[in-house]
């Protein structure tokens, strides 16, 4: 009897020790896992570079959209675009505009340039994804926005700060290229197709403090001063449950490659450079190697062969056109020539993809040709997805050979 009781006590002690060890191991694992999840990637990691940090602190006040109703916001944000993924293109385009505005100010030599702080900072676009918080962040180091800018540019639907900036440049008759993409001021609101809340942190050049703009897209927005805001603009999208795929790095990478790979400034995704292919159609034909042509052809066409012929075209009158066209290595067969197939030419405006299959650029009997056409003279509809009656389409067959034209055969 005593032997049995002693054995039971011994077993009980062993069970208690085992439970204690299990709890200790579990707590240690949880602390370790939490530490690993919260830690930022090592700064020594090769090619890692990001500027996105959670440093902002705010106090909020609420405003109503000045002129438009919730119905109009619904049309712009939820019915205007045919594909949800284009919101990434729109936000990157806005970030690119902000960088171009800042670049212009740094070289303008006017009073605004004298007030610039941190003027030598890198001009970059950074995107980060977070599956756990279901957020997508887009940040640039551009010109930033004041409180008045946030109210006028984001508080009034269909008012474009980029368009006003271009008009200001024209009024001053400034020289140089106008690389500003935005025209309509609606692209930002495409974020509400995938997000039930959008936060914008922005600090303008020459300003001591930043501001936060926040809205759920339902007719009101909040704007307030914010501490810890970096120069430029950071947009945080709190994604809807059914749009959680846009918190996935691979999804965003594919969209960048499709629409915004050729944006003019460095673009980073989760600390790694995302736009690694250069827009060869803007380069001098004499500076492009055969290997660069082969790589660019494969990237744009999705093919594994090499081009047999290359046509590099450039003209500024009567239209501004840059084109780089490739004739595939394999000859098109009789069946391929007779059937209805999509065009292999992509249409860009200022290095931003408009149509991946531009059927009206070349005649149908040349639909086997691959390549890129970029023109600034493209009148787009509000969503930038459809062409209006375009002089590019009407005049293209009549355009004489441009001042820069090269055709090369692979030997």
N, C-alpha and C positions, 0 to 999 in steps of 0.2 A: 504493500500500500504506500509506504513511504517512498519506495523506489519509483513508483508510478508518479507520485506528486512531484518528486524531484525532477523526473524526466519532463513532466509537463511544464514546470517552471523554466527548465533549460530551453525547451522548445519555444516558450513564450518570449524569453530573452532574445533568442536568435531571430524570432519574427520581428521584434521591436528594432533590433539592430539593422535588419534588412530593410525595414520600412524607413528608418532614419537615413540609411545610406541612399535609398532610392530618392527620398526627398532632396537630399543634398546634391545628388547628381542631377536631378531635374532642375533645381534652382541654378546650378552652375551652368547647365546647358542653355537655360532661358537667358541668363545674363550674357553668355557668350554669343548666342544667336542675336539678341537685341543689339549687342555691340557691333556685330558684323553688319546687321541691317542698317544701323544708323550711321556707320562710318562712311565717310566719303571715299571715293576711289583714291588710291595712292597717287600723289603728285609726281611720283617717280615713274608711274606707268607710262609706257611709250606712247607718244602722240596724244596724251590726254590733256584737254584744255577746256575749261568752262568758267563762266563768270556768274552763273546762276546761284544765288544764295538767298536764304530766307532771313533778311535783315530788316524788313520794313515794319514800322509800328504806326498805327493810325487811330483817329477818332472820327466818327462818321456823321454826316448830315444828308438828308434825302432831298432829291429834286425830281421834278417831272420833265420828260422830254418836251422840248420847247414848242414844236410845231406839229409833229406827226402823231398819229394815234397808234394804239397797239395793233390795229389791223394792218397799218402800213408796215410796221416792224415785222409782223408775221409774214407779209408778202416778201419783204426784202430778205429776211433771215431764213425762211422756211420753204418758200415757193419759187424763188428766183433762180436757184441753181439746180441743175439736173443731177448732180452727183455731190454727195456730202464731202468727199475728200478734197474738193477744190478750196475749202476754207483754209487749208494749209498753204496753198498757192497764194491766196489773198493776204494772209498774215505775213508771209515771207516777202511779198511784194511791198507791203506797207513798211516793213522793216528796212527793205532796200531803199525805199524812198527816203526814210529818215536818215540813213547813212549818206545818201547823195546830197541831201539838204545840208548836213553837217560839213561834208567835203566842200560844198560850194562856199559856205560861210568862211571856212578856213583860208580860202584862196581869194576871197572877194576884196579884202583889204578895207572894208567899211567899218563903221562904228561897232556893229555887232561882232565882227571878228576880234576887235580889241577886248571884248568882254569874255571871250571864250576861256574856259578853264579846262585843264587836262586836254588841250587841243591835239596833243600828239598821241592820244590813246588809239589803240587798234580799232579799226572800223570792222565790226564783226556781227554776225547773227548767230545766236545760240538757241538750240531747242533741246528740251529735256522731257522725258516721259517717266511717269511713275504709276505703275499698275496698282500699288497698294492704296494710294490716295485717289486714284483714277483722275489724274490731272495731266495736262499738257502745258508746258511753258515755252513761250517764244520771247526772247529778249534780244535787243539790239543796243549798240553803243552810239546811236545816232543823235539827232538834234534834240530829242525829248520834247515834252509839252509842258507849258505853264498851266495854271488853273483855267485861265481863259481859253487856252487852246483845247483843253479837255472838254470844256462846256461847248465850244463852237464846233469842234471836229467830231466829238463822240455824242454830244447831247442833242445834236440836230442831225437827223437821218438824211442821207444823200447830199451832205455838204463835204466836199473834198478839200482838205488842207493842201494836198499835193497840187490840185488844179490852181488854187489861189497862189501857191508858191511859184508855179510856172508863169502865171500872169504877171507876178511881181518881177520875175527875171526879165520877161519880155519888155515890161515897161521901162526897165533900166537898160535895155538893149545890151545885156551881158553877152559876152562871147562864150563859146564852148558848147559842148553837147548838153542837151536836156535829157537826162537819164531818168527822170521821174516817171513812174509807171502809172500811178493812180489817176483816175479821171472822174469817177462818179461819187466816191465817198460812201459806197455801200459795202465794200469788200469786208470791212471789219465785222459787220453784223452777220456775216455768214458763219461766224463762230457760234452763234446761237442755234445753228442747225444741229450741233453736236454737244453743246454745253448748256446746262441749266443755270449756270452762273459764270460770269466773266469778271475777273479783277484786272485792272490796268494800273500799274505803278509807273510813274514817269517823272523825270527831273530834267528840266530844260537847261540848256547851256547858259551859264552866267547866273543861275538861280542857286540860293543857299539851301533850299529845301525842295522836296518832291511832293507829289500828290497821288492819291489813290482814287480811281474811278471804278465803281462796281455796279453791276446790274444783273438782274435775272431775265432781262428781255421782255418784261411785262409792262412797260410804259413808264417806269421810274428808274432813277439811278442815284447812287450815292457818291459824293465827292468830298474829300477831306485831306488836310495836310498829312504827310507821312514822313517819318524819320527813317534814316538808313537806306534811302532810295539812291541807287546808282544813277549816274548820268545816262540818259537814253530812256528806253521804254521796255517794260516787262509785262507781258500779257499771260495771265494764268487762267486756263480753261478748266472748270470743274465739269467733267464729262458726264453726260447722261448714262444711265445704266446700259441702254441698248447701243451705246457708242463707245463702249470700253475698249474696242479694238484700236482706237486712236491713242491709247496709252501704251501701245506696244511699239517697241523700237523698230522692229522689222517693217511694220505697217507704214510708219512715218518715213522710213528710209526709202521704201518703194515709191511713195508719193513724191518725195523730193526728187528722186531720179526721173520721175515722169514729167513733173511740171517745172521744177525750180533748180535743176542741177547746174544751169548756166548763169545763175544770178551773179552779179558782178563782184560781190564781197565774199570773204570767207564765211562758210556756213558750217556750223558744228552741231552734231547730234549726239547727245549724251557724252560730250567731251571729245568726240572724234570728228575729224573733218569729213563732211558729207559730199561736198561738191568738188570732186577730184578731176572731172573731165572738163577740159577747156572748150569754149565756143570757137572752134577752129574757123568758122565762117567769117569771124571778125579779124583774123590774122592775115598777114601778108602771105600770099601763096608761095612766095619764094622762101619763106621761113618754115614751111610745114614739110616735115619729112614723110617718106612713104609709110613708115611704121605708124606715125601719128594719124595719117589718113586711114590706114587699115583698122586701127583701134577705134577711131571715131565712127567709121562705117559700121563696125560690129556693134558698137554701143547704140547707135541710133536705129539700126535696122533689125537688131536681134539676130543677125546671121553669123555664121562661122567661117564664111569664105572671105575673099578679099575682092575689092572692086577692080573691074577691068579698065574702066575709064573714070576720070574725075573731072568735074566741071565746077570751077570756082568763079562766081559771078558777083560783080559789084557795080552799082550805079546809083547816082544821086539825083538824076533828072530823067524824065519828069517825075519819077518816084524814087524814094529811098529804098533800095532793095539790097540785101546781102543773101547770097544763096551758095550752098555747097551741095552739089548733086553727084550721086554715084551710080554708075552702070554696073550691075552685079557681074560676077565672073561667068556664071552660067547663062547661056542664051535662053531667052524665054521661048517656050514651045508654042506650037500652033494652038493647042488647047488653052494654054494660059493666056494667049493674046486675045482669044475669042470670048472667053468667059468674063463675067462681070466681077472684077476684083477691086479691092480698095486701093487707094493711092498709097504709095510708100513715102510720100513727102510730108513732113511735119511743118506746121506754120507757127512761127514765133513772132512776138512783138517785144522788142527790147529785151531779148533773151528769156522771155517768159512764154511757156507753151500755151497756145490758144487752141489749136486743133492738131491731134496726133496724126490724123488722116485727112489732109486737105485736098479734097477731090477736084476743086476748081482751079488749082494752080497750074497744072499741066494737062494737056489733052489726054484722053483716055488711052490712046495707043502708047503713051509713055508711062502708064501706071506701074510698070515694073521698076522704074527709076526710084532710088532711095535717096534720102537726104533731108536738108533743112532749108527753109526760106524764112528770112527775118526781115520785117518791114515795119517802120514806124508810121507808115501812112495807111494803117488799117483802122477804119471806123468800126468799133465794136458795139454790141448791144450792152445793156446794163450789167449783165452777168459776165461779160468778157468771153462768152462761150460761142456766140454766133456773130457772123459778119453782117454788117449792114451793106447797103449798096456800095460796093467798094471799087475805087479807081484801080486798086491792085488787080482785081479780077477782070475789070473791063479793059484796062490798058496793057496788061502784061503781054499779050501776044504781039503788041505793036512796039514794044520797047526795043530800041536798037542795041547793039552790043555795047556794054558799058566800058568805062575806061580801064577797068581791071577785069580781065577775063583770061582764064587759063584752062586748058584741057590737056591732060596728061594721060598717056597710056602706060600701063604696067608692062614691063618687058620681062 
